[in-house]
Amino acid sequence: MAWDEWEQIKAGVAERQSGGTQLNQLSAETGSSAGAGTGGLKSSKKAWLSAGEGVGSLRGPVGTALGKLADGQAGLGEGEGCLSAAAQKELYASWKRYAEDVGKRCGSLQKILEQVGHDQLRTDEAVKGEFDRVKSAYADTAAVGGGAPQGR
């Protein structure tokens, strides 16, 4: 689920709530009991670390794919004088860069998820900021042929 969509859902729930009702079903007068700062919401360090490990584990198959991509490119030469060989070389460079970025993106996301797991006091805004930095660092290129048709 995209972060913006999550924020919209939270805002919609907040708008529908009555004055004394809270999403966590605790009264507004809850004192300084355990978890009061988070409204009793609990987060699992293990879940965050497991998610980070899962995303990080994707780097291995991406590396394998890069190796196979390089093997397939071996022996094609410089492509001078042959348009299809030159196009193949250009395509290889593009896919190689893209696959390398996918691996780096997985590493960046792993780091963020593990940091959240180790530091439970991070705010939603701080986590979103980290994800936004990764998103902008590894932004995909625009689709060839323009965007989606208007009016959809």
RAQUI-V77618 format. One record per residue. RES is the residue in one small letter. PHI is phi in whole degrees, -180 to 180 (999 if undefined). NEAR is the number of other ideal C-beta (glycine too) atoms within 10 Angstrom. D_LAST is the distance of its C-alpha to the last C-alpha in Angstrom with 1 decimal. Layout:
res;phi;near;d_last
RES;PHI;NEAR;D_LAST
RES;PHI;NEAR;D_LAST
//
This chain:
res;phi;near;d_last
m;999;6;20.5
a;-68;7;19.4
w;-60;13;22.0
d;-61;9;19.7
e;-64;9;18.5
w;-61;12;22.2
e;-63;12;23.1
q;-65;11;20.7
i;-63;11;22.3
k;-61;12;25.7
a;-66;10;25.1
g;-63;9;23.9
v;-66;10;27.0
a;-62;10;29.2
e;-68;7;28.1
r;-82;8;28.9
q;-73;10;32.3
s;-81;6;35.4
g;-54;6;38.0
g;-96;8;40.2
t;-98;12;37.7
q;-124;15;36.5
l;-58;11;34.1
n;-88;11;37.0
q;66;8;39.1
l;-95;14;41.8
s;-73;8;43.4
a;-66;8;43.0
e;-90;6;46.8
t;-58;13;46.7
g;-79;5;49.4
s;-92;7;49.8
s;-75;8;49.7
a;-56;8;48.5
g;81;13;44.8
a;-63;11;44.7
g;-66;9;42.9
t;-112;12;40.0
g;68;12;40.3
g;84;14;41.8
l;-69;9;38.7
k;-110;8;40.1
s;-126;11;38.7
s;-101;11;40.0
k;-58;13;41.2
k;-61;9;41.4
a;-65;12;37.7
w;-64;19;36.6
l;-68;16;39.1
s;-65;14;38.1
a;-63;18;34.4
g;-62;21;35.6
e;-63;13;37.9
g;-62;13;35.1
v;-66;19;32.8
g;-64;18;35.8
s;-67;11;36.9
l;-71;16;33.9
r;-65;16;35.6
g;-61;11;38.2
p;-61;12;36.0
v;-66;17;34.2
g;-63;13;37.7
t;-62;10;38.6
a;-62;15;35.6
l;-62;16;36.6
g;-62;10;40.1
k;-67;10;39.0
l;-64;13;36.8
a;-65;11;39.9
d;-60;9;42.1
g;-67;11;39.9
q;-85;15;40.1
a;-59;6;43.9
g;86;6;46.0
l;-80;14;43.4
g;74;9;45.3
e;-83;9;44.1
g;82;15;42.3
e;-67;8;44.2
g;86;8;44.3
c;-129;13;41.7
l;-63;8;38.1
s;-69;9;36.7
a;-69;14;38.9
a;-66;14;37.8
a;-65;11;34.1
q;-61;15;35.0
k;-63;17;36.7
e;-66;11;33.7
l;-64;11;31.4
y;-59;16;33.9
a;-61;11;34.1
s;-66;11;30.4
w;-68;14;30.2
k;-62;15;33.4
r;-61;10;32.1
y;-63;12;28.9
a;-65;15;30.9
e;-63;13;33.4
d;-65;15;30.7
v;-61;17;29.5
g;-61;18;33.1
k;-66;15;33.5
r;-63;18;30.3
c;-60;22;31.7
g;-63;15;35.0
s;-65;19;33.5
l;-66;20;31.7
q;-59;20;34.9
k;-60;15;36.8
i;-62;21;34.5
l;-62;23;34.6
e;-69;19;38.4
q;-64;15;38.9
v;-63;21;37.2
g;-64;20;39.4
h;-84;12;42.5
d;-127;11;41.8
q;-69;12;40.6
l;-92;8;40.8
r;-67;15;37.7
t;-86;8;35.2
d;-56;11;31.5
e;-65;8;31.1
a;-67;12;33.4
v;-65;15;31.6
k;-60;14;28.2
g;-60;12;29.8
e;-63;18;31.1
f;-64;14;27.8
d;-63;11;26.1
r;-63;12;29.0
v;-65;17;28.5
k;-60;13;24.7
s;-75;8;25.5
a;-68;11;28.5
y;-120;15;26.7
a;-64;9;23.3
d;-71;8;21.7
t;-75;7;21.3
a;-66;8;18.1
a;-65;8;16.7
v;-70;5;18.5
g;93;5;16.8
g;95;7;14.5
g;-84;7;11.3
a;-67;7;7.9
p;-58;6;6.6
q;-68;5;5.7
g;89;4;3.8
r;-97;4;0.0
//
